Amino acid sequence: MVEAFAVASGKGGTGKTTSTLALGMALAERYDVTVIDADTGMANLLFHAGLDDADVTLHDLLVDEREVPVADAVYDRFGMSVVPCGTSLAAFEAADPGRLRDVVAELAADADVLLLDSPAALGSKSAVLPVVLADRVVVVLQPTVPSLSDGLKVQEYARSYGSETAGVLFNRVRPDEDVEAIGEQAARYFGGTTLASVPESDAVRAARRAGEPLLAHAPRDPAADAFHEAASNLEVRTGDAGDVADRFRSAVVPDRP
């Protein structure tokens, strides 16, 4: 079985990368999980996962002239397989976003769940491709109307390419914010459930400084509990790895967002 989820938000600052790794660790208690940093232009997952010294990254797999085995960019971390992306501007410019299809197709053979940490905005071909490749999208929001609007843009784009919404995850929620009211609006507009409401937490920032996912750094923090709740509410569907790989390889690469 395998299912690919894009973790997306439509804007920066929602804690999308933190959410991707936290969901990955929680899901890894039940599934074989591979997390891919598909934000090839503004990658930062490697810092969250303690992989800032990784010798081979996703960028190396996306350069036409280099024939690097996909396995060389896969690292075992925190019970998951993690594929980080580099931060070099030159590598980003040399990378061919279309090659991501073959990379994800190969990774699908060894995973139950693929999580693609997607770029914050839909402003380029490389930014929208993870959403196009995904079976479903987890939309990470803050409990505000502008964030809701940004998330709806992601959903609209995803649906135009056949990707469904798996659910909404409210993140970085402060005590004074009315999650219930925004949640009611989200329930009307999004084609998925509200997975959880994750409180703002100092432990998240401490984990980032330590180069560890939240669930490894502070497993008993209330935010960690909320991510476990989100993972339990995310119903993973059964899919044939070969069929999924074929779909990835044949996916249309958008000419523009």
Sequence and secondary structure as in RCSB ss.txt:
>XXXX:A:sequence
MVEAFAVASGKGGTGKTTSTLALGMALAERYDVTVIDADTGMANLLFHAGLDDADVTLHDLLVDEREVPVADAVY
DRFGMSVVPCGTSLAAFEAADPGRLRDVVAELAADADVLLLDSPAALGSKSAVLPVVLADRVVVVLQPTVPSLSD
GLKVQEYARSYGSETAGVLFNRVRPDEDVEAIGEQAARYFGGTTLASVPESDAVRAARRAGEPLLAHAPRDPAAD
AFHEAASNLEVRTGDAGDVADRFRSAVVPDRP
>XXXX:A:secstr
  EEEEEE SSSSS HHHHHHHHHHHHTTTS EEEEE  SSS  HHHHTT TT SS HHHHTBTT    GGGG E
EETTEEEE     HHHHHHB GGGHHHHHHHHGGG SEEEEE  SS  SHHHHHHHHH SEEEEEE SSHHHHHH
HHHHHHHHHHTT EEEEEEEEEE TTS HHHHHHHHHHHSSSEEEEEEE  HHHHHHHHHTS HHHH TTSHHHH
HHHHHHHHS      HHHHHHHHHH    S  
